[in-house]
Amino acid sequence: MCITLNLYYRGSAGAARAFAEEMEKTGVAAAIRAEEGNLEYRYFVPLDDADSILLIDSWRDQAALDAHHASALMKQIASLREKYDLHMEAKRFIAANDAPQDEKFIRR
């Protein structure tokens, strides 16, 4: 099982992008990527919303995600969210272990 969270960080006047840049520059994002069970932690910029950043955050299982949520890194993340006055929307996806049915539509 794989759990993926799409987290939309929203702020004003470039705050969400500044947050993501600080997460990268300070090494917080790299530390999260190094956590046991982290599969992906990447920021993206939606082309239709300059005041948002999308984080795709994937974990091996719920236990790994729970350990992340209990880590000291979460305090750093919360502090930065407050600094930039960001609000969030989360969407959660759980991957099935089945072979993808849409493989014929993927160009490699």
ZAMARGU-4260 file (C-alpha; in steps of 0.2 Angstrom, whole numbers, plus 5000, padded with zeros to 4 digits):
<rodrens>
0) 5000/5000/5000 | 5006/5018/4996 | 4998/5033/5004 | 4999/5049/4994 | 4994/5066/5000
5) 4991/5081/4988 | 4993/5096/4999 | 4988/5113/4993 | 4997/5127/5002 | 4988/5144/4999
10) 4993/5161/5004 | 4995/5179/4996 | 5008/5189/4988 | 5020/5174/4984 | 5019/5167/5002
15) 5016/5149/4997 | 5031/5149/4985 | 5042/5157/4998 | 5037/5144/5010 | 5042/5130/4998
20) 5058/5139/4994 | 5062/5140/5013 | 5058/5122/5015 | 5071/5117/5002 | 5084/5130/5006
25) 5084/5125/5025 | 5085/5107/5022 | 5068/5103/5030 | 5062/5095/5014 | 5078/5085/5012
30) 5076/5079/5030 | 5058/5073/5026 | 5064/5064/5010 | 5076/5055/5021 | 5063/5049/5033
35) 5060/5030/5034 | 5045/5026/5023 | 5045/5042/5013 | 5043/5039/4994 | 5041/5056/4987
40) 5041/5074/4994 | 5040/5087/4980 | 5033/5104/4977 | 5024/5110/4961 | 5017/5127/4955
45) 5000/5126/4948 | 4999/5136/4932 | 4982/5143/4935 | 4985/5149/4953 | 5000/5160/4957
50) 4996/5160/4976 | 4997/5141/4978 | 5010/5127/4979 | 5005/5109/4978 | 5015/5097/4988
55) 5015/5078/4983 | 5019/5068/4998 | 5020/5049/4997 | 5023/5036/5011 | 5025/5018/5011
60) 5011/5015/5024 | 5001/5023/5038 | 5014/5019/5051 | 5027/5029/5041 | 5016/5043/5039
65) 5011/5043/5058 | 5030/5043/5062 | 5032/5058/5051 | 5018/5067/5059 | 5025/5063/5077
70) 5043/5069/5072 | 5051/5086/5076 | 5051/5091/5058 | 5032/5094/5060 | 5035/5108/5072
75) 5047/5116/5060 | 5034/5114/5046 | 5020/5121/5057 | 5031/5136/5062 | 5034/5140/5043
80) 5016/5138/5039 | 5012/5151/5052 | 5027/5163/5047 | 5019/5163/5029 | 5001/5163/5035
85) 4997/5148/5024 | 4980/5139/5023 | 4979/5121/5017 | 4968/5109/5008 | 4972/5090/5008
90) 4967/5076/4996 | 4972/5058/5001 | 4975/5044/4989 | 4978/5026/4993 | 4986/5016/4979
95) 4980/4999/4975 | 4992/4984/4973 | 4984/4980/4956 | 4993/4982/4940 | 4988/4999/4932
100) 4974/4997/4920 | 4979/5013/4911 | 4997/5008/4906 | 4992/5008/4887 | 4989/5027/4888
105) 5006/5031/4896 | 5020/5036/4883 | 5037/5031/4890
</rodrens>
